[in-house]
Amino acid sequence: MAKNKKNDDEFEPGAAQFGNFINYYEFNPPKNRLALFEGKFCECFSSDKRKILCLDVGCNTGELTRGLHEMLSSGQAAVRMMGVDLDPQLVQRANETIANEPESEMQFHALNVVTQVEERDQLWNRYLESQEPERKRFDIAFCFSTTMWIHLNHGDAGLESLLACLATWADNVVIEPQPWKCYRNAARRLRRANRPPFPLFDSLVHRSSVHDHIDDIFRNRLGMELHTHLGHSEWQRPVLWYRHKPTANLAISN
Ligand SMILES: C[S@@+](CC[C@H](N)C(=O)[O-])C[C@H]1O[C@@H](n2cnc3c(N)ncnc32)[C@H](O)[C@@H]1O
């Protein structure tokens, strides 16, 4: 099987309804996206923080999570990272990679962030409190290449709920949304595999400009601002860093 394909049109790993590809990092290695950061986080957090708490939503087998952890750990602050993914098999693989690290600074949990709201809130509250008493939010939530899968499986409301969740639980959100052509490719892969189509595909209102819609929600409904456009990943997806405006008013309830 060909590796390191250059764009999503050529990405043919088979059909996965939730984006839960078992061999994802054979196609999309973390280094390409990590290169976009080039020390930007260290500058931002190293001077005033003793501990940086991070969340990675849709962490798959945790390879990018680990890369982000290493990158952030090159600053002065201690870095703690939680990865969550809806697929327990992927999460098990991620946990196997840290099994030999008794004091690991990373942990991984199986969780659907859209449907398991109560479990999610309990898990994150407990985690934050265990790291720092009174802590209510992560410093950074990462969400790479996951928005489309939530949009396709949970509709426009599911996407909005994800964005509200990220904005509620983190001071900074780094997000890599897939553009509309990836949606068409994902639907095509299901068709070729003779699998049922995404049931909500035809009902999605926000299609051609998903990125603009996400930007609009963050800025105009969730009280965030674009801090840095970090560039485009190898697959031509924007990587965007949002943060809360000084006085944020959350308008969507998750
Ligand atoms: C294409 S992979 C991206 C993996 C990783 N974020 C990256 O970019 O390297 C998308 C991941 O999102 C997960 N996912 C999809 N819907 C989810 C949901 N509702 N809650 C948690 N994880 C989800 C999938 O299982 C899959 O592992």
Ligand as a Chemical Component Dictionary entry (heavy atoms), coordinates in Angstrom:
data_LIG
# 
_chem_comp.id                   LIG 
_chem_comp.type                 NON-POLYMER 
_chem_comp.pdbx_formal_charge   0 
_chem_comp.three_letter_code    LIG 
# 
loop_
_chem_comp_atom.comp_id 
_chem_comp_atom.atom_id 
_chem_comp_atom.alt_atom_id 
_chem_comp_atom.type_symbol 
_chem_comp_atom.charge 
_chem_comp_atom.model_Cartn_x 
_chem_comp_atom.model_Cartn_y 
_chem_comp_atom.model_Cartn_z 
_chem_comp_atom.pdbx_ordinal 
LIG C1  C1  C 0  -9.104  11.187 10.798 1  
LIG S1  S1  S 1  -8.820  10.796 12.457 2  
LIG C2  C2  C 0  -7.757  12.123 12.991 3  
LIG C3  C3  C 0  -6.814  11.695 14.096 4  
LIG C4  C4  C 0  -5.946  12.775 14.693 5  
LIG N1  N1  N 0  -6.730  13.836 15.311 6  
LIG C5  C5  C 0  -5.038  13.358 13.654 7  
LIG O1  O1  O 0  -5.411  14.333 12.992 8  
LIG O2  O2  O -1 -3.934  12.844 13.498 9  
LIG C6  C6  C 0  -10.373 11.281 13.237 10 
LIG C7  C7  C 0  -10.526 10.664 14.598 11 
LIG O3  O3  O 0  -11.666 11.245 15.234 12 
LIG C8  C8  C 0  -12.335 10.233 15.964 13 
LIG N2  N2  N 0  -13.721 10.665 16.190 14 
LIG C9  C9  C 0  -14.694 10.814 15.270 15 
LIG N3  N3  N 0  -15.837 11.221 15.850 16 
LIG C10 C10 C 0  -15.580 11.342 17.176 17 
LIG C11 C11 C 0  -16.374 11.701 18.301 18 
LIG N4  N4  N 0  -17.672 12.020 18.171 19 
LIG N5  N5  N 0  -15.794 11.704 19.531 20 
LIG C12 C12 C 0  -14.492 11.360 19.673 21 
LIG N6  N6  N 0  -13.695 10.998 18.638 22 
LIG C13 C13 C 0  -14.222 10.990 17.394 23 
LIG C14 C14 C 0  -12.179 8.987  15.093 24 
LIG O4  O4  O 0  -12.367 7.785  15.804 25 
LIG C15 C15 C 0  -10.765 9.159  14.537 26 
LIG O5  O5  O 0  -9.795  8.481  15.288 27 
# 
loop_
_chem_comp_bond.comp_id 
_chem_comp_bond.atom_id_1 
_chem_comp_bond.atom_id_2 
_chem_comp_bond.value_order 
_chem_comp_bond.pdbx_ordinal 
LIG C1  S1  SING 1  
LIG S1  C2  SING 2  
LIG S1  C6  SING 3  
LIG C2  C3  SING 4  
LIG C3  C4  SING 5  
LIG C4  N1  SING 6  
LIG C4  C5  SING 7  
LIG C5  O1  DOUB 8  
LIG C5  O2  SING 9  
LIG C6  C7  SING 10 
LIG C7  O3  SING 11 
LIG C7  C15 SING 12 
LIG O3  C8  SING 13 
LIG C8  N2  SING 14 
LIG C8  C14 SING 15 
LIG N2  C9  SING 16 
LIG N2  C13 SING 17 
LIG C9  N3  DOUB 18 
LIG N3  C10 SING 19 
LIG C10 C11 SING 20 
LIG C10 C13 DOUB 21 
LIG C11 N4  SING 22 
LIG C11 N5  DOUB 23 
LIG N5  C12 SING 24 
LIG C12 N6  DOUB 25 
LIG N6  C13 SING 26 
LIG C14 O4  SING 27 
LIG C14 C15 SING 28 
LIG C15 O5  SING 29 
# 
